[in-house]
Amino acid sequence: MAGVNEEHGEAVPGAAACFHCGLPVPAGSHYTVTIDGQAQTLCCVGCQAVAQAIVDNDLLDFYRLRTRDSQRAAALVPEELKQLRVYDSGLMQRSFVRHHDQDVREAALILEGI
């Protein structure tokens, strides 16, 4: 992959945050991509793949024009998770789950508004 420091397998010194997402770069990380002639350190293979795709498709304005790190999806709040536990009940599942054998179950759902 072009721009990736695979030969040495080492991170660019002094990088504390992933160039793509802003998360901390783990110690010993070796994921890099060359952007505007400089090797940029990334936190994981996912950010490396996305950053390389941005470079390969000449979309570097994504990095040049951004004003902050990418937003991350918020986790479900505990109360919402508690509300979903009702579906773990065998009594509730009787109306929409079929048992094919001991380890296989099939759920029939209706998804409206999609």
Summary of the structure (lengths in Angstrom):
residues: 114
radius of gyration: 22.1
end to end distance: 38.6
largest distance: 61.2
contacts: 227
relative contact order: 0.13
helix: 27%
strand: 18%
